[in-house]
Amino acid sequence: MPKLFHLRCSPRAASESSEGAEAFVTRFRQARPDWEIDVMDIWRESLPEFQGDVLEAKYARLGGREFSDAQRNAFAVIERMAMRFALADRVLISTPMWNFGIPYKLKQWFDLIVQPGLTFRFDPAQGYFPLLKNRPTIVILASGGDFVTGMNRGRIDMASPYLREILRFIGISDVRFALVGPTAGPAEPARLAREAAHRLLAEMAAGF
């Protein structure tokens, strides 16, 4: 059964990125009723701290050394996380923008799965190579500011470039962004922005 992997990155069920994702998934289910949708909520599922045995496992791998039992068990948790992502035929990431970047939990998730020999490899003579297959990916990014029309008052979106580059680094270059904003400020502009974003997401989902 083909699978859509949905990485949900807001701690609020009623957040703008969560509601945008709901609009997308509702239309996606209508278009592809035979697909499995695997939802990973990074605020409700346990993400290991990148320290201790799991960190030592990384350096053991880099040094070509065998894992200890503790390192093997710790790294297996990360391998399962990466495999869950790698096996998806399509990917949906829904996230808010925090302080012009991404939530720290999303950064932690990337720091865990972006590992040598797991999602990329390094050749001393030729450099870095991704290990994941490319697949269509949509990122729903909600922000208090207006990064859709350019009326962002000089503020910089550092989330989109980071997400595009980290995904490209591990092999995923087919990435489209659906921006939701402004989500803060006067009610009417926020409502219009939300409605426009949900229409766009429904259109994207129908052909995804």
Secondary structure as GFF3:
##gff-version 3
##sequence-region A 1 208
A	DSSP	beta_strand	3	8	.	.	.	ID=ss1
A	DSSP	alpha_helix	16	31	.	.	.	ID=ss2
A	DSSP	beta_strand	36	41	.	.	.	ID=ss3
A	DSSP	alpha_helix	52	62	.	.	.	ID=ss4
A	DSSP	alpha_helix	69	86	.	.	.	ID=ss5
A	DSSP	beta_strand	90	96	.	.	.	ID=ss6
A	DSSP	alpha_helix	104	113	.	.	.	ID=ss7
A	DSSP	beta_strand	120	123	.	.	.	ID=ss8
A	DSSP	beta_strand	127	130	.	.	.	ID=ss9
A	DSSP	beta_strand	137	142	.	.	.	ID=ss10
A	DSSP	alpha_helix	159	170	.	.	.	ID=ss11
A	DSSP	beta_strand	175	180	.	.	.	ID=ss12
A	DSSP	alpha_helix	187	206	.	.	.	ID=ss13
###
